[in-house]
Amino acid sequence: MRPFKILLSLVFLLSAFSVQAKIESKDFPNEQMEADYTSLVAELRCLVCQNQSLSDSNAELAVDMRTKVFKMLSEGKSKAEIADFMVARYGDFVLYRPPVKSSTFLLWFGPLIFFVIAAFIVFSFMRRQSIEKPAIDEQEQKKAHSLLDDE
């Protein structure tokens, strides 16, 4: 039993070394470049994680994309030029707010369209229920009450 405990302790000890956190540090020459970098990496989506921005993701592709953004800013590129480069390379999906065009129409207006369709179905169902409700005359009500009173 003792060798098993030693082996288990060794496995736990070695697995602790594989946990590492990557910290990126960038030296910005001015505050405007830092602000542009911060806003760009917040507006661009990580293509690996898909629900995280570049600033939130630690995926290798996100690190590479952040490095590319920093490099392009250092070269004097504007935010629009960098965003256009990323869209040309990765498509509109890389933007958290893609432009409204035919290929992104469903993305922008799909939820509204589905909500209108769902509301129409609910209202038509409710209307049909109120129309189809049979009216009970007094004789049937008395008969129903008498059946209930008998029990």
Stockholm file with secondary structure:
# STOCKHOLM 1.0

chainA/1-151         MRPFKILLSLVFLLSAFSVQAKIESKDFPNEQMEADYTSLVAELRCLVCQNQSLSDSNAELAVDMRTKVFKMLSEGKSKAEIADFMVARYGDFVLYRPPVKSSTFLLWFGPLIFFVIAAFIVFSFMRRQSIEKPAIDEQEQKKAHSLLDDE
#=GR chainA/1-151 SS CHHHHHHHHHHHHHHHHTCCCCCCCCCCSSHHHHHHHHHHHHHBBCTTTSSSBTTTCCSHHHHHHHHHHHHHHHTTCCHHHHHHHHHHHHCGGGBSSCCCSGGGHHHHHHHHHHHHHHHHHHHHHHHHHHHHCCCCCHHHHHHHHHHHHHC
#=GC SS_cons         CHHHHHHHHHHHHHHHHTCCCCCCCCCCSSHHHHHHHHHHHHHBBCTTTSSSBTTTCCSHHHHHHHHHHHHHHHTTCCHHHHHHHHHHHHCGGGBSSCCCSGGGHHHHHHHHHHHHHHHHHHHHHHHHHHHHCCCCCHHHHHHHHHHHHHC
//
